[in-house]
Amino acid sequence: MRTNGMAEQIDVVVVGAGQAGLAVSYYLQAFGVEHAVLERGRIGESWRSARWDSFTLVTPNWMTRLPGYRMAAGTGGDFPPRGDVVAMLERLAGGLPVRERTEVTSVAAGGHGYLVTTAMGTIAARAVVVAGGGQRRPVIPPLAAGLPAAVVQSDASRYRSPDALPAGAVLVVASNTSRPRRARVGGRARRLRPAGRGGG
Ligand SMILES: Cc1cc2nc3c(=O)[nH]c(=O)nc-3n(C[C@H](O)[C@H](O)[C@H](O)COP(=O)(O)OP(=O)(O)OC[C@H]3O[C@@H](n4cnc5c(N)ncnc54)[C@H](O)[C@@H]3O)c2cc1C
């Protein structure tokens, strides 16, 4: 760590310790580039706090690979639960310069590159890699705003289990892969209507 009196100086800052940020960090380390990965929560936070309890990947073990690591293929039809994904990311993060609970609140041009502001202080970096995740904000169709207040609404990042839903039928609006998954989850307990257009 170097400081210029005010800001800590790090060659490259990576924002986010999901698989994208950790994979970038893996290769930066392999090429001997000084860097730090700043994570607002914990390693693999999206898989910890924005997936439902019984979540499993739709992609089977044999398809799940990270730099230097691949899951044991199992029978070929095994779908890892989110705990296994978190464990896999923690394994990848071992030895990488990850700083958990360090949220980046702004990135601005400054110094010889960028000034990265966090609650822990400011970092001056030559380059910044933003790997904060592209699917962390649910896409809610506009018609949802017009539903009666009595209709309880949730989304994939907040939904945890059927136990938290009120009594009655459930309508699942989702894309191709998420729709049957959540339909299975909710359908064990409820009369359920999957709905949605194509898409990933
Ligand atoms: C409901 C759902 C189901 C999915 N199912 C599958 C599946 O079965 N198989 C599959 O391959 N993919 C699946 N995906 C897609 C997969 O989650 C993403 O492709 C993957 O997580 C993207 O990785 P990432 O590293 O880009 O982002 P993320 O995993 O979201 O990681 C981003 C990280 O950045 C951190 N971060 C964000 N902002 C800041 C900030 N300002 N400061 C510091 N840290 C920050 C976050 O806390 C997080 O840890 C699913 C996605 C969703 C939403």
The ligand as a Gaussian input file, in Angstrom:
#p B3LYP/6-31G(d) Opt

LIG

0 1
 C      -32.440000     -15.010000      -9.953000
 C      -31.166000     -15.296000     -10.713000
 C      -30.859000     -16.604000     -11.059000
 C      -29.671000     -16.895000     -11.772000
 N      -29.367000     -18.197000     -12.069000
 C      -28.197000     -18.484000     -12.729000
 C      -27.835000     -19.835000     -13.018000
 O      -28.559000     -20.768000     -12.709000
 N      -26.658000     -20.072000     -13.661000
 C      -25.818000     -19.035000     -14.019000
 O      -24.757000     -19.303000     -14.604000
 N      -26.149000     -17.739000     -13.759000
 C      -27.306000     -17.451000     -13.131000
 N      -27.649000     -16.151000     -12.875000
 C      -26.781000     -15.099000     -13.384000
 C      -25.606000     -14.888000     -12.438000
 O      -26.077000     -14.578000     -11.156000
 C      -24.798000     -13.742000     -12.953000
 O      -24.438000     -13.981000     -14.289000
 C      -23.529000     -13.598000     -12.144000
 O      -23.819000     -13.486000     -10.767000
 C      -22.796000     -12.372000     -12.604000
 O      -21.615000     -12.286000     -11.860000
 P      -21.013000     -10.878000     -11.545000
 O      -19.731000     -11.100000     -10.822000
 O      -21.015000     -10.048000     -12.787000
 O      -22.099000     -10.167000     -10.595000
 P      -22.518000     -10.524000      -9.098000
 O      -22.418000     -11.971000      -8.816000
 O      -23.840000      -9.849000      -8.874000
 O      -21.388000      -9.813000      -8.253000
 C      -21.327000      -8.403000      -8.142000
 C      -20.713000      -8.084000      -6.792000
 O      -20.450000      -6.685000      -6.750000
 C      -20.790000      -6.210000      -5.456000
 N      -21.051000      -4.783000      -5.580000
 C      -22.046000      -4.185000      -6.270000
 N      -21.972000      -2.850000      -6.161000
 C      -20.878000      -2.592000      -5.378000
 C      -20.273000      -1.391000      -4.891000
 N      -20.775000      -0.171000      -5.197000
 N      -19.171000      -1.500000      -4.104000
 C      -18.642000      -2.720000      -3.796000
 N      -19.194000      -3.893000      -4.223000
 C      -20.286000      -3.822000      -5.012000
 C      -22.016000      -7.027000      -5.076000
 O      -22.217000      -7.036000      -3.667000
 C      -21.651000      -8.407000      -5.623000
 O      -20.950000      -9.219000      -4.688000
 C      -28.817000     -15.832000     -12.165000
 C      -29.141000     -14.506000     -11.817000
 C      -30.296000     -14.243000     -11.105000
 C      -30.606000     -12.811000     -10.727000

